[in-house]
Structure formats: C-alpha cells, structure tokens
Amino acid sequence: MLIDDVLQYIGEGSNVLLYRQELYQEFSKNKGENSWAYVSNPKKGKTAISDIVNVLVPGRITRGLSIAELIDIISDYSKESNDRVILWIDNFERVNKRTLEYYTDLAGIGNLYMVCNIMSDDEFISPSFFDDFNFVILNSDEYSSSRARSVNVKFTLLLLLSVFTFLLFIRVQLSLVGYLVSALWFSLLMYRSFYYITR
C-alpha cells in the first residue's frame, strides 16, 4: 500500500516524491496524527505556509506575519513535536523560483518531512531540489519514463530559426560580400534575442 511505503521511507529519514498519485485521498484516509498538513497548491506561497501554520498550531494568529516568521513557527513546532511533522504537497511542479525558496527552507528543518506529488510532465523549476534534500521516488519507473519522453528542443528550434534568418538575410542582400558579415552578425543577434525571449 502507498501509505506504508511513504511512512517507511520517512521513518528512514527520507522525503518522498510521488508521480501522478491521488495524494489528498491518501492523506485524508490516513490522517491520524496532528502533525500532518496538506497543501493543494504550493504556488500560493505565503498563503500556503500560513495554512500549514494554522493546521499545525491551531488558533495561532498568522495575519501580519512575514514568511520568515511563519517558517520559524513551523520550525519551532517541529523541534518541540514528539511526532514527525509531515507536509503533504500536491501539484509540486507548480512552484516557481520564489516559492521554491520557502520549500527549501522548510525541507531544511529537522523532524519535518515532505511528501511531494508531481501531476504533470512539465519541467520542474529546479530538479536538483530533489537531490539536495534526499527525496526517494516511489514510482520511479513511471517517473523516469515520463521524463525520458519530454525532450527539450528549445535550443534546436532557436538554432534553426537563426539559420533561417541568416539564409533569408543572405538571399536578400546577396549582392555584396560585406553583407555576408552583416548577415552572420544579425543572425547571432537574433539567436541571442530569441533565447532571451524564451527564457
């Protein structure tokens, strides 16, 4: 059963990464401890962190507190708790660079473990996050096969677009050799521009 595997790896001190699992159903069926919190949309940032505080420390007023203060509350709770604090985070592929910093801070807290679920094949903002914080991928075969299918062709398309721009410019300005150098320079500038537009 999925929950048994998750709790086994958490007992060994690892965080858990799931791929296309019904995380909320597993969380709600097995929520027997007060030290579990569920986040459905991690991109919300401060709202999500505030919701975690409200679940872990009921009655705590979170209005007006900064992200750092909220994370400190979670850190203090996890240090004082006899149970393992487990954050169940669904749709983890939605995080952006800003909110990833919050989850990086949370992952560094002792006695706090994360169970993250990725639902889509979108490229994750920072794949090294899972290596840095000792994540175990439960359904690793399915996860690896989906990652193998998603190939990033952005640079190839940009290169082809630049070559096409070069050839087009040469075709129009073929009369003089000086234009050849201008066309090469122009195509390199276009490649750089296309690259920055798609970032």
Residue pairs with C-beta under 8 A, 6 or more apart in sequence:
2 18
2 21
2 26
2 138
3 26
3 29
3 30
5 16
5 138
6 16
6 18
6 26
6 115
6 138
9 15
9 16
9 136
9 138
10 16
10 84
10 86
10 113
10 115
13 134
14 113
14 134
14 135
14 136
15 107
15 113
15 114
15 115
15 116
15 133
15 134
15 135
15 136
16 113
16 114
16 115
16 116
16 135
16 136
16 138
17 92
17 116
17 117
17 118
17 130
17 135
17 136
17 137
17 138
17 143
18 115
18 116
18 117
18 118
18 137
18 138
18 139
19 117
19 118
19 137
19 138
19 139
19 142
19 143
19 146
20 117
20 118
20 119
20 139
20 142
21 117
21 138
21 139
23 38
23 88
23 89
23 90
23 115
23 117
24 38
24 40
24 88
24 90
26 88
27 36
27 38
27 88
28 38
33 83
33 86
34 56
34 83
35 56
35 78
35 81
35 83
35 84
35 85
35 86
36 55
36 85
36 86
36 87
36 88
37 51
37 52
37 55
37 56
37 85
37 86
37 87
37 88
38 55
38 87
38 88
38 89
38 90
39 48
39 51
39 52
39 87
39 88
39 89
39 90
40 90
40 91
41 48
41 90
41 91
41 94
42 48
42 89
42 90
42 91
42 92
42 94
42 95
42 99
42 103
43 91
43 94
43 95
43 96
43 99
44 99
45 67
45 98
45 99
45 102
46 67
46 70
48 99
48 102
49 67
49 70
49 71
49 74
49 102
49 106
50 62
50 65
50 70
52 70
52 74
52 87
53 60
53 62
53 70
53 73
53 74
54 60
54 62
56 74
56 77
56 85
57 73
57 77
60 73
62 70
65 73
67 102
71 102
71 105
71 106
71 109
74 85
74 106
74 109
74 112
75 109
75 112
77 85
78 85
78 109
78 110
78 111
78 112
79 110
79 111
81 111
84 111
84 112
84 113
85 109
85 111
85 112
85 113
86 112
86 113
86 114
86 115
87 106
87 112
87 113
87 114
87 115
88 115
88 117
89 103
89 114
89 115
89 116
89 117
90 117
90 119
91 117
91 118
91 119
92 116
92 117
92 118
92 124
93 118
93 119
93 120
93 122
93 124
95 103
95 125
96 125
97 125
97 126
100 125
100 126
100 129
103 114
103 129
104 129
104 132
104 133
106 112
106 114
107 114
107 129
107 132
107 133
108 133
114 133
114 135
116 135
118 124
118 143
121 146
121 147
121 149
121 150
123 150
123 152
129 135
130 137
137 143
154 198
158 191
158 194
158 195
158 198
159 191
161 190
161 191
161 194
162 187
162 188
162 190
162 191
162 194
163 187
165 186
165 187
165 190
166 183
166 184
166 186
166 187
169 179
169 182
169 183
169 186
169 187
170 179
170 180
170 183
173 179
173 182
173 183
